[in-house]
Amino acid sequence: MATFDFLLQGLWVAAQPMNLLYALIGVTLGTAVGVLPGIGPALTVALLLPVTYQLDPAGSLIMFAGIYYGGMYGGSTTSILLNTPGESASIVTALEGNKMARAGRGGPALATAAIGSFVAGLIATLGLAFIAPYIVKLALVFGPREYFALMVLAFVTVSSAFGDSTLRGLTALFVGLALSVVGIDQLTGQARLSFGVPELLDGIEVTTLAVAMFAIGETLFIAAQGEKGPDKVEAVRGSVWMSKLDWARSWKPWLRGTFIGFPIGAMPAGGAEIGTFLSYAAEKKLAKHPEEFGHGAIEGVAGPEAANNASAAGTLVPLLTLGLPTTATAAIMLAGFQQYGLQPGPLLFATNPQLVWGLIASLLIANFMLLVLNLPLIGLWVKLLTIPKPWLYAGILLFATLGTIGANPSVYELGMLLAFGLLGYAMRVFGYPIAPVVVGLILGPLAEQQLRRALAISQGDISVLFTSPIAAVLLVIAAAALIVPLILRARGRGEVLSQLAANED
């Protein structure tokens, strides 16, 4: 009953007129940005971080969550009509959705994606509400050594989950950790890595780094790709409503996709991409007409889109209960919490329950808003695909610069924005993931603080990290998450080399 009470209190907070407005702005912006190819919700949330600095924390976080959900919805429009996923999690949707659009069934494809996202988001948000309190109870028994082990697990899984190479992910993480030690040491009061620059004594601003790496760096990278020829947008012919047969073929994939995507999104090394691929594979095996797959099977749109949206709610489980981001957007949302002096985790549920439960309840309201926005206004979202890309990228760069100046009116901060933006661009060019840098900057000081506390309690005995069963298990899982992928890659490389040698013989 306590969960119902908290959820009702959260609905009262989320139903405040200003919070409803923030939610509406968030889902509208998220949908619009999700529709635009190559520009995802992480970039949008990063852009809005400096703009929302003076706003109410609850309203801003509700808006960020709306952007996250809206971006998941909007990505399906581009995948279906343009065959160009707006988000990596929408890649699978393009496989069947674009085939349906070419066959004149773009309307039902968009409808099953929107309704499936609504169903999955509704169920997954309720799952978040009921699972989160139990994880919080477990996390409340954590001491300094358990928290440090949890941070190590977060570092390893984030480095492995983002990008194609674990080594590159770890390299990006250590860049973030190096930036996190810049400034005054909290324990000794000594300046570290400030190089005599007074502005560096306060450390690197998370907001500036996030905006630079995601907004500036990503935009420069996308713009540098140049024009690849005109994109053909498939017209939405006929009605957007689904027939009785479409409903009959979609409702089971919606449910299956929800129960596949939610737990995978909640895993430390999860992510929406994994859930969508698993959902697509499951629907292909369970379909009564498997021969339609590859030619426009509606199940191939319904299941992955449900898994996609369910995983979005799933990623909020570790973020809100443990303070661990498992996606790039979650990492930026973590920066959003910190700019208001809030640290997601079990204590936040105790110290600021209205904010947490208001955020969770706002996801239910955002789902209804998104369903209303997506189906009747599909024509408006399609028109966004005709915006000239130079205008779009120039607007993002201008908005990022003005937002940073507004939050931190300093020439030095503007120089940092440019420097980190160029760093982000260089990392994208050479295939290094960006999210671990932001995670390293955010979680680095927390990990250092917990390690120092654990060592102070044990009088410098480092073996104390392994005497706690919980900490030991977390460290073993972290080691396995780091070593196993390397072994699998090495084995795969060895098999390829042996196959090439056999072919030469």
N, C-alpha and C positions, 0 to 999 in steps of 0.2 A: 504493500500500500504506500510505502514511503516514496517509491519511484513515481507512482501516480500523482502524489501530492507535489513532489518537486516539478514534475512535468506540467501540472496545472499552473503552478507558480511561474514556471518558465513561459507558458503560453500567455499569461497575464502581462509579463514583461515584453514579450515579442509583439503583443497586440497593441502596445502603445503607439499612437499615431506616428511619432517620429521614427520609431523602430520599423514600423510597416513601410514607411517611406524609404528608409535605408535598405530594407530587404528588396523593395521594388527596384530601386536604383541598381542594387547589386545583381539581381537576376537579369535585368535588362542589359546592363553592361556586359555581364558574363556571356549571355547569349550572343550579343553582337560580336564580341571578341572571339568567341568560339567558332562563329561562322567564318571569320577571316582566316585564310590559310596561313599556317605557320606561326600564328600569334595566339598563344594560349592564356589560360587564366593566371598562371604564375606571373607573366609579364604584366597583366592588368593590375593584379594586387600589388606588385612592386611599384607600379606607377602611382597608385593611389596612397601608398604609405605616407609620403611626406604631405600630401594634400589633407589627409585625415588626422594629422598630428594634433590639431586643436579641437577635434570633435569628441563626442562622448564615446568612451571605450566600448560600451555594449553596442551602440549603434554602428560603430565602425567595424567591429568584428562580425556583426550580423551581415553587414554589407559584403565583407570579404567572403563569408561562407556562401552568400547568394551568388557572388561572382564564380566561386568554385563550382557550384551546382549548375549555374547557367552555362559555364564553359563546357561542361560535360554534355549538356543538351545541345548547344550550338554546334559542336564538332560534328554531329551526325548530319547536319544540313549540308556542309561542305563535302563530306564523304559521299553522300548519296547523289547530290546534284553535280558535283565537280570532279568526283573521284580523287579528291585531294584532302586527306584528313587534316582538320584544323588542330587536332591533338593526336599524339601517338596512340592513345587509347582508342581512337576512332578508326584505326587502320583496318580492323577486321570488318567494321560496318561497311566500308567501301567495297569489299569483295562481292557482296550480294546486293547491297543497296543501290550502287551505280548501275548494275545490270537491270534491276527493277525499273530505275528511272529511264534507261534507254528503251525499255519495253513499254513505256507509257504508264508505268505504275509507280511513279515517284511520289504521288500523294499518299497511297497506302504505306509506302516505305517510311516516309516521314512521320505518318500517324503512329505506326507501330513502334517507331523509335521514341516518339514523345510519350506515348502512353506507357510503354515499357519502362522508360526512365522514371515516370511518375510512380508507377507501382513499386519499382525497385527502391526508389528514394524513400517512399513512405515506409515500407517494411524495414529497410536498413536503418532509418532514423529511429524507429521504435526499438530496433535491436541495439543501437548505440545507447539509447536511454536506459535500457534494462541491463546491459552488460557492464557499462561504465562503473556503476557503484561497486560491483564485485571486484573489479580490477583496482579501484581506489582503496578498498579495504586491504587488499594484498600489498599494495604499494606503501601503505601507512606503516608497515612493519620494517621498511627499508631503513638502514643506517647509512653512514657515509661510505662504507666499503661496498654495500649493495648498489648504491647510487653510482659510484664510480664504475663498477662492473657494467651497470646498465648503460652508462655513457659510452664505454668501450664497445659494447655490442651495437649501439646506435652508430658509432663511427664506422665500424666495419661493414655493417649492413648497408648504410647509406653509400659507402664507397663502392660496394659490390653491386648495388641495385641500379645506380646511375652510370650510364656509359657502357661500352662494350668491353672495357678492360678494367680489371680490379686494380692493377698497378696505377693506371691513370686516375682512377677514382681516389686511391689513397694519396697520390701526389696532390690532387686538388684539395683533399681534406687537409693535408699538412700545410698547404698555402693558407687555408682558413685558420688553422691552429696557430701558425706563425703570426698572423694578423691579430689573433685574439690576445696575445701576450704584450702587444704594444700598449704603453701607458704606464700608470702607476700601479705597482704591486700592492694588492689589497692587504697583504700580511705585513710586509716590511715598510711600505711607503716609498720604496725606491723606484726611480724611473727606469723603464725597460724599453729598449729599442725605439726610443723617442728621438735619438740623434740630435738632441739639443733644440728640437722644434717644439715650441710651447703648445701648439695646437694638437700635438700628438699625445700630450700628457693625459687627456681624457679618453684616449683610445680611438679606435676606428668606429665610426657611426655605422650601426647595422643597416639603418635605412639607406644611407648613401651607398653602401656596398651593394645592397640588394637591387636598388634602382639602377646602379651602374652596370652590374653584371647581367641582369635580366633585361632591362629596358634598353640601355645603350648598347651593350655587347651583342645581345640577341638581334636587335634591329639592324645594327651594322652588318652582322653576319648574313641575315636574310637579304638585306639590300644588296650586298656584294655578290649574291648569286646571279643578279641580272635577270633580264627577261628571258624566259624559256619558251617563248611562243605564246600566243593567245590561248587562254583556258576556255574550253567549251562548257558552258553551263547548260545542263539538261533542263528543259522547261518542265514545269509541273502541269501535266495535262490531266484534265478530268477532275474528279472530286478528290479531296484529301481524306475523305472518310473511308473507313475499312468496311469491307463486306462481311457477311456472317461467316463465310469460309475463312477470311483473314483473321477474324477474332478467334475462331476455333483453332486455327493453326498457331496463334501467337500466345495465348494465355499460359500454356504450359512452359514454353521457352522463357517467358517473363519471370515466372517463379523459379525455374531452374537457374536462370542467370543471376537472380538475386541471391540465391543461397550458395552459388559459386563465387560471386564477386565480393560479397561482404566479408567473409573470413579471410580471403586472400588480401583484400585491402587493409585489414587490421593487422596483418603480419608485418614484423619489422622490415623484412625484405620483400614485401608484397608489391603492390602496384597494379593499376587498372589494366595494363597491357596483358599481364599473365591471365587474369580472370576472363578477359574477352576472348583470348585464344582458346582457353579451356572450354568456355561456353560454346564457342563455334564448333569445336571438335565434338563436344557432347551432342549438340543438335544434329550434326551430320550423321552421327552413329544412331541416334534415336529416331530420325526422320522416317516417315512412311514413304516419302518420295526422295531418296538420297540423290537420285539422278538430276534433280533440279538445282542442287548445289553447284555453284559456278555459273549458273544461268539466271539467277534471281530468285532464290528461295527466301520467303519471308521469315522463316525461322532463323536464318543466318543474320537477319537484322535485329529481330526481337530479342534473342538470347544475349548476344554480345552487348547491345545497348543497355539492357537491364543490368548485366554484370558490371558494365562501365560505371553506371550511376550508383550501384550498390557499393562498389569499392570506394567511391568518393566519401560515403558515410563511414565506411570501414576505416579509412585513413585517419578519421577524427578520433577513433578510439585510442590509439597510442598517443596521439597528439595531446588530447585533453587530459587523459588519465596519467600519463607518464612523461609528457613533454617531449616525445620523440616524433620527429617528422619522417614520414616514409615516402613523400612525394615532394617535387619541387614547390608546388603550391602550398603544401603543408609547412615547408621550411619558411616560406615568406610569411605565412600566417603566424608562425612562431615569432618572427621578427615583429609582426604587428602587435602581438601580446606584449613583447618586451618594450616596445616604445611607450607603453602605458605603465611600465613598471610591474607587469604581471608575468608570472612564470607558470605556464600550464603544468599540471601535475596534481597529485592527490590533495595537497594543501589548498589548491585553488578551489576545490569543491567545498572545502570547509570555510575558507576565508571570504570567498566571493561566489556563493552558490547562485545568486540571482543572475549574475553574468553568464555563468556556465550553462545553467538550465534555460536561460533566455536564448542563448545561442543554439542549443539543441532544439528547442521548441520552434525557433525561427526557421529551421530546416523544413519542418512540416508545412509551414505557411509558404515558404519559398517554392515548395513542390507544386502547390496549387497555383501559385502565380505563374510558374513556368509552363504548366499545362495550358493555361489561358493565353499566355503570350505566344507559345510555339505554334499551335494549330491555326488560329484565325489570322495571325500576322505573318504567315510563312512568306507571303509575297514581299513584305518589307525586308525580311532577312536575306532573301535572294538578291535584292537590289544592292545590298552591301557588298556583294561579290564584284560589283562593277566599279568600285572606288579605285581610282588610279593608285598603283602601289607607291610611286614617289610621294604623293600627297600623304598617304597613310604613314609611311616611315618618317617623313619630315615632321608630321604632327606628333608622333610618339616622341621623337627626340626633343622637340620644343617643349612638350608637356612635361617630360622627365626633368629637363633643365629648370623650368620655371617652378616645378614642385619642390625641387631640392633647394633652390634659392629661397622659396617661401618658408620652408621649414628651418633652414640654416643659412641666413643671409651672410655669407662669407665667401670671399674670393678663393680662400684656401679650400673650402668645402667643394666649390665648383671645380677646382683643379683636381681634387680627389675623385670627383665624379667622372671627369674625363679620363684620368689615369686608370681607374678601375674598369671603366667602360672599354678602353683599349685592351686591358688585360683580359676581360671577358671575351672580347672579339678574338684575340689571339688563341685563347683556350678552345673556343669553338672551332677555329680553323684547324687546329692540331688534334681535335677529337677529345679534349679533356672536358669532363662534365663540370657544370657550374654550381649545381646545388650543394655538393660537398663543401665548397668554399664558404658558403653562407652558413651551413650547419656547423662547420668548424669554428667560425667566428662567434656563433651564438652559444654553442654548448661547450666550447673550449674552457672559458672561465669557470663554468659550473663544474666540469670534470676536475679541473685543477683544485678548486676549492674543496671538493669532496675527498680527493686523494690526500690533500694536506691534513684534513681533519682526521681521516683514518690513520695516517701515519703519526699524527700528534697523539691520538688516543693510545696507539700501540708503542709509543716512544721510538718510532723509527723502524719498527719491525715490519718489513714488507710482506712477510708470510701471512700477516693478518688478513690479506686480501683473499687468501685461499682457505682460511679456517671457517669462513661463513659458508654454509651449504648453498645458499641462494647466490652469493657472489661467485662461488666456484663454478656453479652450473652456468651462470651467465657468461663467465670468461671462457669456459670450454665451448659453449655455443658460438661465441665470437671467434675463437680460434678455428673451429670447424667451418664457419661461414667464410673465413679467409683462405683456408688451406684447400678445402675440397674443390672449389671452382678451379684453383690453379692446377691441381692434380688432373682433373677432368680435361682441362684445356691441353695440358702437356701430353696426356694419353691420346687425345684426339689428334694433336699435331704429329705424334709419333706414328699413328696409324696412317695418316696421310702421306708421310715421308716414306714409310715402308711400301705403301701402295704405288707411289711414284717410282720407287726403286724396282719394284716387281714389273711395272710396265716397261721400264727401260730395258730390263733383261729380256 
